[in-house]
Amino acid sequence: MTHQNTPTEGVALTAIGVALIRERESRRPDRLYDDPLATAFVDAARRDFTRTEAGAAKWARVEALAEQFFAGRSVGVRLVDDRVTEAVAAGCRQIVLLGAGLDTRAFRMGLPADVTVYELDLPELFAFKEPVLRAVRAAPTARRHVLPIDLRTAWAVPLRERGFRSDLPTHWVDEGALPYLPPEDHLRTVATLTTLSVPGSRFGLSRFAVDSDAPPYAELRRLVSGDDAPMPPLEAGRPGQQWLVEHGWHVRFRTWDDEIVPLGRDVAVHDPKVGVVLAERV
Ligand SMILES: C[S@@+](CC[C@H](N)C(=O)[O-])C[C@H]1O[C@@H](n2cnc3c(N)ncnc32)[C@H](O)[C@@H]1O
């Protein structure tokens, strides 16, 4: 199987880093989730990158960075899985992944067939993802719609065109994508999903104190935008809890350290401001 579409630069490259993390987690005997398709993505990407010497050097940097982020980010994947499971149990039949990347929840979580998963991400991401899924004949358990779009555009229009219904409760997932948007687009995206959310809808997001100049984040920014053209800092446009409350969301905050206790991993951050926000539309 050969692919020519691997995103070797730009923000879609970050999705490969997270696939590396999920692939690594899936190999552990004490894994927090199992994502066999992550192996297919990683194998395809590795083959593409390592065709040239420069590509192989960059691949080594991507792997090294994924290793640095592994412990915390992998636990974060499981926390999002748990929120999705809870939302489906509570009656949400639409799940929208904002910046879905190489996420495979529509395949790996055993979601019921009456649930629809909408995956929104850039066209270059799906130009890589969909051929890999086809090559391994992956079949989702839930209905799955792929929207190759830029979240900086009016994405609600294509979402509705694919059958999204704003009269049904929806679970919205922001798992590390919205911080890449310019602040005004980040806020506009959250405002848009707010207008599309009836009572019972949920919006799960994490609150981290990201120091964009700390070494792993600085390397992440260099990998995305090139060594000479630094990307702007992450997180700048995040709407706060106050914004969500003022716009009709009931907001619950749990610290990261409380959330991770049942998972038995040594990834406490000892910072009560870091945690998970679960907003529910009232
Ligand atoms: C760190 S990855 C996370 C992917 C996925 N949520 C996960 O956890 O595996 C960030 C994702 O955001 C997507 N992204 C960044 N900017 C975007 C934009 N303007 N429109 C759509 N997707 C975007 C990237 O393509 C990438 O897949």
The ligand as a Gaussian input file, in Angstrom:
#p B3LYP/6-31G(d) Opt

LIG

0 1
 C       -3.577000      18.065000      17.297000
 S       -4.606000      17.559000      15.952000
 C       -5.895000      16.758000      16.886000
 C       -6.715000      15.840000      16.032000
 C       -7.755000      15.021000      16.784000
 N       -8.731000      15.855000      17.446000
 C       -7.092000      14.093000      17.740000
 O       -7.177000      14.326000      18.953000
 O       -6.489000      13.123000      17.307000
 C       -5.336000      19.083000      15.401000
 C       -6.271000      18.917000      14.223000
 O       -6.898000      20.163000      13.962000
 C       -7.046000      20.280000      12.574000
 N       -7.197000      21.702000      12.216000
 C       -6.361000      22.717000      12.537000
 N       -6.794000      23.869000      11.995000
 C       -7.932000      23.578000      11.318000
 C       -8.848000      24.346000      10.550000
 N       -8.660000      25.652000      10.349000
 N       -9.923000      23.738000      10.016000
 C      -10.128000      22.395000      10.216000
 N       -9.293000      21.610000      10.941000
 C       -8.204000      22.193000      11.487000
 C       -5.755000      19.700000      12.023000
 O       -5.843000      19.376000      10.653000
 C       -5.571000      18.496000      12.942000
 O       -6.172000      17.343000      12.419000

